[in-house]
Amino acid sequence: MAAAPLFQALRLSYNDGTTDGFWGEKTSTLNFCEEDYVVSYYCAEVCNTFTNLLFMWLGLKGIHNCISQDHPRIFLIAYMGYIIVGLGSTAFHTSLKYPMQLIDELSMIYTTCLMVFATFSYSRSGRFSALLGCGLTLLAGFITVYYHVTKDPVFHQTCYAALTATVVFRSFSKASSVLKTMWIMVATGLGVFLSGFLIWNLDNFLCSHIRRLRRQLGFPWGALLEGHAWWHLMTGLGGMRLSLRHLRAELITTSRGAYGYEDASKAEKMSIGWYGQGQSPQFL
């Protein structure tokens, strides 16, 4: 019962909300279950905004480790993409402006296209890489124009899912024979990613009930029921696990070929080491 006074002491009532906050009229075609401007006049969706800090932190930490330990440039792509996606999503959820919505959603497409390019062009000829780059540029341009014209969120989600699946399954087929010890990373990453997607959909489906419960709890306790914010956190962590698995697969495969190791465990130790041992390279 001692927790009840603490709960009440930290509890703040939500504002009634305003039609337009600091950023003016909302022009986005998407809006989520988090109520607008009920926590801050200057930020439309506080929880959906600040959970993007995870993307930026993961990206910066990964870039630092890649540079300090001299990993190949391919490793920088995923981490730079995390920062871009985090910044775009922050701008969108703060303002709920349509141009910021495009930055948020299209940055996901562009970053995943970069991952596709890195996945298929690594250790390939310059001509192949150039053709692949041109093809992906045209694809990204088509998605941009079509989505801007139709404003169909299902189209965007389908394209993003297809590109992400391409990266994941390419990683499976390329390194399944040498990365048997890493399947737990795949299971964890997919599990967290899909759990976040489920929570977000429940948030949409039960939105009116969840909003009432949030107001009963007050802020910050009601923030625990922000499904889209949980989607941000869980896709950030789950997606990073999948990215790490893929990037490690690339380096292990390359090291195996370069050093002649037939034993995958030796190649793994050579290329990424084990956590907590000596000078083991870090990816995150």
Backbone torsions as a table, in degrees:
resi	resn	phi	psi	omega
1	MET	NA	-18.0	-178.0
2	ALA	-65.6	-20.6	-178.5
3	ALA	-74.1	-23.4	-176.5
4	ALA	-61.6	-46.8	177.5
5	PRO	-61.6	-38.9	178.0
6	LEU	-63.8	-41.6	178.2
7	PHE	-58.2	-46.5	-178.4
8	GLN	-70.1	-34.9	-178.6
9	ALA	-66.6	-34.9	-178.5
10	LEU	-90.3	-7.8	-174.9
11	ARG	-79.7	131.0	174.1
12	LEU	-119.2	137.8	177.9
13	SER	-74.5	142.7	175.1
14	TYR	-69.1	148.0	172.0
15	ASN	-69.2	164.5	176.9
16	ASP	-69.1	-20.2	-178.4
17	GLY	88.6	154.6	178.4
18	THR	-127.0	154.7	177.8
19	THR	-62.3	-45.7	179.6
20	ASP	-130.8	127.5	177.0
21	GLY	-94.7	-148.4	-176.5
22	PHE	-57.2	-34.9	-174.4
23	TRP	-86.6	2.2	175.2
24	GLY	83.5	-156.7	-175.6
25	GLU	-60.0	136.7	177.2
26	LYS	-81.0	122.2	-177.0
27	THR	-114.6	-0.9	-179.0
28	SER	-68.7	151.6	177.3
29	THR	-88.1	-8.7	178.8
30	LEU	-118.9	142.6	172.6
31	ASN	-147.4	143.7	-171.7
32	PHE	-108.9	-178.4	-171.6
33	CYS	-71.6	-18.9	175.4
34	GLU	-65.2	127.3	-178.7
35	GLU	-68.4	144.8	-172.7
36	ASP	-84.8	133.7	173.7
37	TYR	57.0	30.4	179.2
38	VAL	-92.6	-11.4	176.9
39	VAL	-108.3	-41.5	-177.8
40	SER	-141.2	139.8	175.8
41	TYR	-69.5	-21.1	-174.2
42	TYR	-98.0	-6.1	-178.2
43	CYS	-139.6	120.2	-175.0
44	ALA	-64.2	-49.0	-177.0
45	GLU	-128.1	94.6	-172.0
46	VAL	-64.6	-48.7	-177.0
47	CYS	-66.4	-44.2	178.9
48	ASN	-65.5	-24.8	178.8
49	THR	-78.6	-52.5	-170.7
50	PHE	-76.5	-19.0	175.3
51	THR	-69.5	-14.5	175.8
52	ASN	-71.6	-12.7	175.8
53	LEU	-59.9	-28.4	178.1
54	LEU	-62.4	-44.3	179.1
55	PHE	-58.9	-45.0	-176.4
56	MET	-69.8	-37.8	178.3
57	TRP	-65.7	-45.7	178.6
58	LEU	-61.3	-41.7	179.6
59	GLY	-63.9	-46.5	-179.3
60	LEU	-65.3	-41.7	180.0
61	LYS	-65.2	-41.1	178.9
62	GLY	-65.4	-42.5	178.6
63	ILE	-62.3	-43.0	179.4
64	HIS	-59.0	-45.8	-178.9
65	ASN	-68.8	-36.4	178.3
66	CYS	-64.3	-42.1	-179.1
67	ILE	-71.6	-44.8	-176.2
68	SER	-67.4	-27.5	-178.1
69	GLN	-109.7	10.4	170.9
70	ASP	57.2	46.0	173.7
71	HIS	-75.7	158.5	177.5
72	PRO	-57.9	156.8	-176.0
73	ARG	-62.1	-25.5	-179.9
74	ILE	-55.5	-32.0	-177.2
75	PHE	-69.5	-24.1	-179.0
76	LEU	-72.6	-24.9	-172.6
77	ILE	-61.6	-47.8	-178.1
78	ALA	-62.7	-40.5	-177.0
79	TYR	-72.8	-38.7	174.6
80	MET	-62.6	-38.9	177.9
81	GLY	-62.7	-38.5	177.6
82	TYR	-59.5	-42.5	-179.7
83	ILE	-65.5	-43.4	-179.2
84	ILE	-62.0	-46.3	179.3
85	VAL	-62.7	-42.2	179.5
86	GLY	-62.7	-42.1	179.0
87	LEU	-66.8	-42.5	179.5
88	GLY	-63.5	-43.4	179.8
89	SER	-66.9	-37.0	177.0
90	THR	-61.0	-46.0	-179.8
91	ALA	-62.4	-39.4	-178.6
92	PHE	-68.5	-51.8	-175.2
93	HIS	-70.6	-22.3	176.0
94	THR	-73.0	-41.2	-170.4
95	SER	-108.1	-26.4	-172.9
96	LEU	54.2	40.3	175.2
97	LYS	-98.6	143.9	-177.1
98	TYR	-61.5	-43.4	177.3
99	PRO	-58.5	-37.5	178.2
100	MET	-70.5	-31.7	175.1
101	GLN	-62.3	-42.8	178.1
102	LEU	-62.9	-41.9	178.5
103	ILE	-61.2	-42.7	179.6
104	ASP	-61.5	-53.7	-171.7
105	GLU	-76.5	-39.4	-178.1
106	LEU	-74.7	-27.2	176.0
107	SER	-63.8	-31.3	175.2
108	MET	-64.0	-42.1	178.8
109	ILE	-65.7	-47.7	-176.6
110	TYR	-64.3	-42.0	-179.7
111	THR	-64.6	-40.7	179.1
112	THR	-69.2	-34.0	173.7
113	CYS	-61.9	-38.5	175.9
114	LEU	-62.9	-38.8	177.5
115	MET	-65.9	-39.4	176.1
116	VAL	-61.5	-44.3	178.9
117	PHE	-60.6	-46.4	-179.7
118	ALA	-62.8	-38.6	-177.2
119	THR	-66.1	-44.2	-173.5
120	PHE	-91.9	-18.6	-176.4
121	SER	-97.9	-12.9	-176.3
122	TYR	-60.8	125.1	179.7
123	SER	66.7	18.3	176.0
124	ARG	-101.6	173.2	-177.0
125	SER	-69.7	158.9	178.6
126	GLY	-62.6	-36.9	-179.8
127	ARG	-65.0	-44.9	179.0
128	PHE	-61.0	-44.4	-179.3
129	SER	-61.8	-39.7	-179.9
130	ALA	-65.7	-43.9	179.3
131	LEU	-64.6	-41.8	178.6
132	LEU	-63.7	-42.3	179.1
133	GLY	-61.8	-42.2	178.0
134	CYS	-64.1	-42.6	179.8
135	GLY	-63.0	-43.4	179.6
136	LEU	-69.1	-33.3	176.4
137	THR	-64.3	-43.2	177.5
138	LEU	-64.2	-40.8	178.9
139	LEU	-62.7	-46.3	179.1
140	ALA	-62.5	-37.9	177.8
141	GLY	-65.1	-41.7	178.2
142	PHE	-63.0	-45.7	179.5
143	ILE	-60.4	-41.1	-179.9
144	THR	-60.7	-50.2	-176.8
145	VAL	-66.6	-46.3	-177.0
146	TYR	-63.5	-42.3	-179.1
147	TYR	-68.4	-38.6	179.4
148	HIS	-64.1	-36.0	-178.9
149	VAL	-75.8	-46.0	-173.7
150	THR	-88.8	-27.6	-176.0
151	LYS	54.1	37.3	-177.0
152	ASP	-94.0	108.0	-177.9
153	PRO	-65.5	-29.2	179.2
154	VAL	-64.8	-38.9	177.2
155	PHE	-60.9	-46.5	179.3
156	HIS	-61.1	-46.4	-178.4
157	GLN	-64.3	-37.6	179.0
158	THR	-66.0	-43.9	178.9
159	CYS	-63.2	-43.7	-179.8
160	TYR	-64.0	-43.0	179.7
161	ALA	-63.9	-41.0	-179.4
162	ALA	-65.3	-43.0	179.3
163	LEU	-66.2	-41.9	179.1
164	THR	-64.2	-43.0	178.7
165	ALA	-62.3	-35.9	178.0
166	THR	-60.3	-45.0	179.1
167	VAL	-64.5	-46.1	-176.0
168	VAL	-64.4	-48.7	-176.2
169	PHE	-72.1	-29.1	172.9
170	ARG	-63.0	-40.8	177.8
171	SER	-63.6	-41.2	178.8
172	PHE	-59.7	-50.7	-174.1
173	SER	-68.6	-30.8	-175.0
174	LYS	-78.4	-34.6	-170.0
175	ALA	-128.5	16.2	-176.8
176	SER	-63.1	-28.7	-177.5
177	SER	-77.3	-17.6	-176.1
178	VAL	-116.5	-0.6	-175.8
179	LEU	-126.9	41.7	-178.4
180	LYS	-63.9	-25.5	-178.5
181	THR	-79.8	-5.6	-174.3
182	MET	-105.3	7.6	-178.1
183	TRP	-65.7	-24.5	177.2
184	ILE	-64.1	-31.7	176.5
185	MET	-65.7	-40.0	179.7
186	VAL	-66.0	-47.3	-178.8
187	ALA	-61.7	-42.9	179.4
188	THR	-64.9	-46.8	-178.8
189	GLY	-60.7	-48.9	179.8
190	LEU	-65.2	-39.4	-179.4
191	GLY	-62.3	-45.7	179.3
192	VAL	-66.7	-43.1	-179.9
193	PHE	-59.4	-50.0	-177.5
194	LEU	-70.0	-32.3	176.3
195	SER	-64.3	-40.4	176.5
196	GLY	-62.3	-39.9	178.5
197	PHE	-64.3	-40.1	178.4
198	LEU	-64.1	-44.9	179.7
199	ILE	-61.6	-42.6	179.5
200	TRP	-61.5	-43.0	-179.5
201	ASN	-68.4	-36.6	174.4
202	LEU	-63.9	-36.7	177.4
203	ASP	-60.8	-41.4	178.5
204	ASN	-69.3	-43.0	-174.5
205	PHE	-69.7	-36.8	-176.6
206	LEU	-107.9	26.8	-169.6
207	CYS	-56.0	-48.1	-175.8
208	SER	-62.6	-39.3	178.9
209	HIS	-68.7	-42.0	-178.3
210	ILE	-66.5	-38.0	178.5
211	ARG	-62.1	-41.1	178.5
212	ARG	-63.3	-42.3	-179.4
213	LEU	-66.7	-38.2	177.2
214	ARG	-59.5	-43.8	-178.4
215	ARG	-67.0	-31.8	175.7
216	GLN	-67.8	-38.4	-179.5
217	LEU	-76.4	-34.1	-175.4
218	GLY	79.2	177.0	-179.7
219	PHE	-99.5	136.0	14.6
220	PRO	-94.5	-2.1	-174.8
221	TRP	-62.8	-35.6	178.9
222	GLY	-64.6	-20.9	179.2
223	ALA	-63.5	-23.6	178.6
224	LEU	-67.4	-14.3	-179.8
225	LEU	-104.1	16.6	177.5
226	GLU	-85.4	97.7	-173.9
227	GLY	-64.0	-38.9	-179.0
228	HIS	-69.8	-32.0	175.7
229	ALA	-65.3	-40.1	175.1
230	TRP	-64.0	-35.8	175.2
231	TRP	-58.5	-43.5	177.4
232	HIS	-59.1	-50.2	-176.6
233	LEU	-63.9	-43.0	-174.2
234	MET	-77.7	-33.6	174.4
235	THR	-72.1	-32.7	176.1
236	GLY	-61.9	-49.7	-179.0
237	LEU	-72.2	-45.0	-179.5
238	GLY	-65.8	-43.4	178.3
239	GLY	-63.3	-36.4	178.3
240	MET	-65.8	-39.5	177.2
241	ARG	-60.7	-43.4	178.9
242	LEU	-66.5	-40.0	179.2
243	SER	-64.1	-42.6	179.0
244	LEU	-62.5	-40.6	179.1
245	ARG	-61.3	-44.9	-179.7
246	HIS	-65.7	-45.2	-177.0
247	LEU	-67.1	-37.4	176.0
248	ARG	-65.7	-38.0	177.5
249	ALA	-59.4	-43.4	179.0
250	GLU	-60.7	-46.5	-175.7
251	LEU	-71.2	-39.0	179.0
252	ILE	-64.3	-44.6	179.6
253	THR	-61.5	-43.4	180.0
254	THR	-65.4	-43.2	-179.2
255	SER	-65.0	-37.0	179.7
256	ARG	-62.2	-43.8	179.2
257	GLY	-69.6	-37.2	-175.8
258	ALA	-73.0	-34.9	-173.5
259	TYR	-107.1	-1.0	174.4
260	GLY	76.2	19.7	-179.7
261	TYR	-76.7	127.2	173.4
262	GLU	-91.8	-23.6	179.9
263	ASP	-86.8	116.1	-176.1
264	ALA	-60.9	-33.5	-178.9
265	SER	-66.0	-34.6	177.1
266	LYS	-68.5	-41.5	178.3
267	ALA	-63.2	-37.9	-179.6
268	GLU	-64.7	-43.6	179.4
269	LYS	-64.7	-37.5	-179.1
270	MET	-65.9	-39.6	-170.4
271	SER	-93.1	-34.9	-177.6
272	ILE	-128.2	-16.6	179.2
273	GLY	70.2	-175.2	177.6
274	TRP	-116.4	145.0	-178.4
275	TYR	-57.2	132.0	173.8
276	GLY	88.1	1.7	-179.5
277	GLN	-107.0	123.7	169.1
278	GLY	44.4	-124.0	-176.3
279	GLN	-103.3	35.1	-177.8
280	SER	-57.3	130.6	177.7
281	PRO	-62.2	147.3	178.7
282	GLN	-114.0	139.9	174.6
283	PHE	-102.1	-21.8	-178.6
284	LEU	-148.6	NA	NA
